[in-house]
Amino acid sequence: ARGDDAAMGGGEMTADELLAKAEKKMTTTLTRWKPDYDSAMLYFDEAATKLKQAGRKQEAMIAWEKCAEANERTGNDWHAGKHLEQCAQLARDLARHDQVVAYAERACAAYVSAGRAQRAAECLGKIARLIDEAAPDEAYDLASRACEMLEDDGKAANARDFYSLAGAIRMRQEKFADAAETMLRFGASCDAANAHASLRKAYLSAVVAQLYAGNGAEAQQLYADVGEVDAFQDSDEQRCAYSLISAYRDADADAVRSAIAASNALTFLDAPFARAARKLPRPGHDLRAISIAMGGDGGVLAAGERFMDGIGGGGGGGGGGDSDLPDDEDLT
C-alpha cells in the first residue's frame, strides 16, 4: 500500500524531490525504527520513470536498482525482478555490458525466488538479444543458460528462439564448430520435447555449419551420430545431409551444388545456416584435402562409392571447385 507521503501528490514532484523522499523513507528516526520500504519503492519507481524520460539514464538505473532492493527486503521478488530487468535495459543503452549481465543475473535470481523459473529463463534470453551484437560472447552465455533453465523446468519447447539466437551469434562470430554444437544440443532438446520438425532442421544446420567451416570429417561423424535418430531418419533433412557429406567425400563440387539445388529443406533453416548452405563449397576450401580427411579418395575415383550405406546419394562427377557466391556475405 502507498504510504501517507506517497499519497500526497507524489506525481507533482520532480525526480530529484522524489529521490530525496525515497532516501528519507529508507532511514530510521526516533519515531520510525525501521525503513518504510513500501513508500520508498514507490518513490524510487516514480523517480526512475521521470529520470529516464529526462534522459538521465544512469540515475534512473540506480533508482530502479534501489527500488528492486526495497522490493527484495519486503519479499516482493517478482517486482524486484521486473525492476532489475529495467536496469539491464538502461545499462545496455549506456553500453555497460558487464552491468547488463550482472543485472540480468540478479533479475533471474529474483524471478527464481518468486517461483517463476520460466520467466527467469526468458529474462536471460530477452536480455541476451539486447546485446547479441555489442557483446556476443556474453549474449551467447545468457542465451545458453536460458535454454538450460527451460529444459530443467520441463519447458524445452520454449527454448527454440534462444537456441536460434545462440546459433546465429556463433555463426556471426565465425565460430562454426560452436554453432554446430549448439544445434546438436538444440536437436537433443527437441527430441525430448517431441518437436520433430525442429529436430530435423537443427541436425541439418549442424552439418551445414561443419561443412561451412571446412570440417568434413566432423560433419561426417556428426551425421553418423544423429543419423539413427528416429525423427531424423527418412526425412528430407537427412537425405540432404547425406547428399552433402557424400559429395564432399567425393570432392565433387558439382554434386555439392546439385544437392543444395535439389533440397527444399535448406530453405527452411534459420537464416544464418540457410545462407551458409547456399555458399557451399566455400571458396578457398581444398575439397581434395577435405575428402581425404573424411576417408575418401580426394576425387580421384569420384565415381560414386559412398561413405556408408544409407539413404539418398550425391550427384555425379566433376571433381573439386568453388561456389560462385562471394565469401563475405553476412550470414545473419
N, C-alpha and C positions, 0 to 999 in steps of 0.2 A: 504494500500500500504506500501511496505517496505521503511523505511526511508533511508536517504543518507548513514549513517554509516552502517546500516544493509545490504546495497547493496555492501559494500566493503569487500567481502570475509569473512563474519562472520563465515562461516563454518570452517575456518582455525584457529580460536581462540580456546583456551582452555575453559573449562567450567567456570573456575574462571574469565577469562577475559570477557566472555560473561555476567556473572553475574554483573561484575563491570560496563560494558556498560549499562546493563539494569537499574541498580540502578541510574546511571548518567542520563539516559533519564527520570527517574521519578522525578527528581529535577528541580526546576526552577533556572534560571540565569538572569543576567541583560538583556540578549538578547533573552531569552526564558521565557516568562511569565507564561506558563503552561506546565505541563509534556507532553512529547511526548509518549503517551500511545501506539500508533501503533508500534513504533520502540521498545519500552520496552517489549511489549508482545512477539515480535519475538525473541528478545534476551533471555528472560526468558524461552520460549519454547525450544529453541535450547540448552540452558544451562541445562535444566531439562533432556532432552534426553541424553546428554553426561554424566550427573551425574548418571543417572540410569544405563547406560551402564558400568560405572566405579564402580558400587556397592555402590554409595553414595546416598542411597535411602532417607534418612532423608532430605538431602539438595535438592534432586530432588523434593521431596514432597513440600517443601517450595517454590521452584522456580515455580512449576506449580500452586501453590496457588496464588502466586503473578501475574502470567500470567492470571489466571482466574479473579483476581481483576482488572487488567488492561482492560481486555475484558469487564467486567461489567461497568467500567467507560465510555466506548465508546458505550455502549448499545448493545454489541455483546453477549447476554446472551446464545445463542446456544453454542458458543465456550467456554464460561465460564463453562457451564455445563460439557462439554467434559473434560476440564482440571481438574475440581473438581472430576470427576469420576476417573481420573488417580491418583489423590491424595488419594482417598479412597482405591484403589488397593495397593498403596505403604504403606498406613497405615496398611492394612491387613498383608503385608509382614513383617512389623515391629511389629506385634502383638499389635497394639494400637487400640483396638476395639472401644473405645469411640470415637476416632478420625475417624474411619471408618464410624460410624453412623453419626457423625457431617458433614463429607464431603458428605455423601450420601444425607443428608437432604438439604445441600446447593446446590448440583447439581440438585436435584429435583426441588427446588425453581427456579433455573436459567432456567431450561427447561420450567417450567410453565410460567415464564416471557417471554420466547421466543415463547409462544403459542403452545408448544409441550407437552401437558398433557400426551399423551400415552408414549412418550419417558421418561417423568419424572417418571411415574409409573414403567416402565420397568427398569429404572436405580435402583430404590429401590429394585426390585426383583432380579436383577442381583447381586447387592452388598450383599443382604441377603444370596445368595448362596455362596458367598465367605467366610462367617463367620458362616455358619449354624452349624458347629461342635464346633468351638472355642468359639463362643458366641451365643448359641442357642436362648436365650430369645430376644436378640437384633435382631437376624435374623428373628425370628418369627414376631416381631413387624413390621419390614421393609416389609416382605412379605405380611402381613395382610394389611398394608397401601397401598401396590401396588395393591392388589385386590380391595380395596375400591375405589381407584382413577380410575381404569379401569372401574369399574361399574358406577361410577359417570359420566365418559366420554362416556358412552354408548358402551363400549368395553368389556363387561362382558365375551365374548367368548375368549378374550385374557388372562383371569386371571387363566386359568386352571393350568398351570405349577406352579404358585405361591401358589395357594391353595394346590396343591400336596406337595410342599415344606413345607408349614406351617404344614400340617397334619403329614408329615414324621418327622418333628422336634419334635412335641409334642409326637408322638409315641416313638421316641428315648428317650425322657425325661421321659417316663412312665407317662405322663400327659394325660391319655386316655380319660377322660371326655372332656378335652380341644380339643383333636383330634376329638372326635365325634362332638363337637360344630362347629369346623372348617369345617367338612364335611357337616354338616347341612347348614351352610352358603353357601358352595360351591353348594349344591343342589339347594338352592333357587336362586342363581345366574344363574345356568344352566337353571332353569325353565324360568327365564326372557329372556334368550338368545335362548330358544328353543333347547338347547343342551341336548336332552333327554337321549341319551346313557350315557353321563357323569353324568347326574342327578341320574340315577338308580344306578350307581356304587358308587356315593357319599353317597346316603342314606344307601345302604348296608354296606359301610365302617363304617358309623356312628354306626350302630347296632353292627357290629363286635367289634369296639373299646369299646363300653359299656360292652359287654359281656366279652371281654378280661380283663376288669377291675373288673369283678365280679358284675357289676351293672345291674342285671337282670331287676329290676323294672324300671330303667331308660331306658334300651333298649326297654322294652315293651311299655313305654309311648312314646318314640321316634317313634316306629313303628306306634302306634296309630295316632300320629300327621302327619306322612307323608304317611300313608297307602292309603289315599283317593286322593293323588295327581295323576292326570290322567296319566301322563307319567310314573308313578311308578306302577300303577295297572296292573295286569295280566302279569307282566314281570318275567323273571327268577330270577331277583334280589329280587323282592317282595316275591316270593314263597320261596326262600332260607331264607330270613329274617324271614318269618313266621315259617318255619320249625325249625329254630334255637331257636327262642323265645319259641315256643310251647314245644320243647324238654327240654329247661331249666325250664320252668314252671312245667313240669312233673318230673324234677330232673332225667332225663334219659340220662346218659352219652352215651349209645349206640346209642340213637336216635340223639344226637348231632353229633356224628361221622358219622352216616349214612347220615345226612343232608349235611355234608361237602363233603362226598364222592360222593353224588348224584348230586352235583351242579357244573356246569362249571363256573357259574357266579363268584365264589370266585377267580378263577384262573386269572381273568382279572382285579382284583382290583390292585391299586398301591401296590408295593412290601411290605411295612410295614403292610398293612392291610391283604393282602393275606397270609403272614407268620403268622400273629396273628391268622387268622381263622383256619389255619392248626393245631394250638396248642390247640384248644378248645376241651373239657373244660380244663382249666388250672389246673395243679397240685396244690393242696393246697386249691382250691376253694371248699367251702361247698355247693354242689348243693342243698341239702335239705334246708339249710337256704335261699339260693337264691330263690328257688321255693316258699317258704312260703312268702318271701318279695314280690314276684310277685302276691300273692293271690292264689298260688297253694297249693297242699296238701303235699308238701315235698316228693312226690314219693310214698306215702303210697297207693294211689289209681291210680298210674300211668297207667291207662288203656286207656287213650285217650281222656278224656274230654278236649276240647280246650278252650283257654282263651278268644277267641272271634270268632264269625262267620267270615268266610273269605276264602281265597284261600290257597290251599296246606295243609300240615299237617306234623307233625313229624313222626318219625318211632316208632316202637314198644316199649316194656317194657325194663326192665333191671336195673332200679334203678341208683344210682349215681356211679361215677367213675372218673378217671383222664385220660388225654391224655397220650399216650405213648411217646410223643415228649418231649425233655428236655425243661425246662422253661427258660433257659438262652440264647436261640437262639437270635441272633441280628435281630431285626425287620426291620432294614434298609439295 
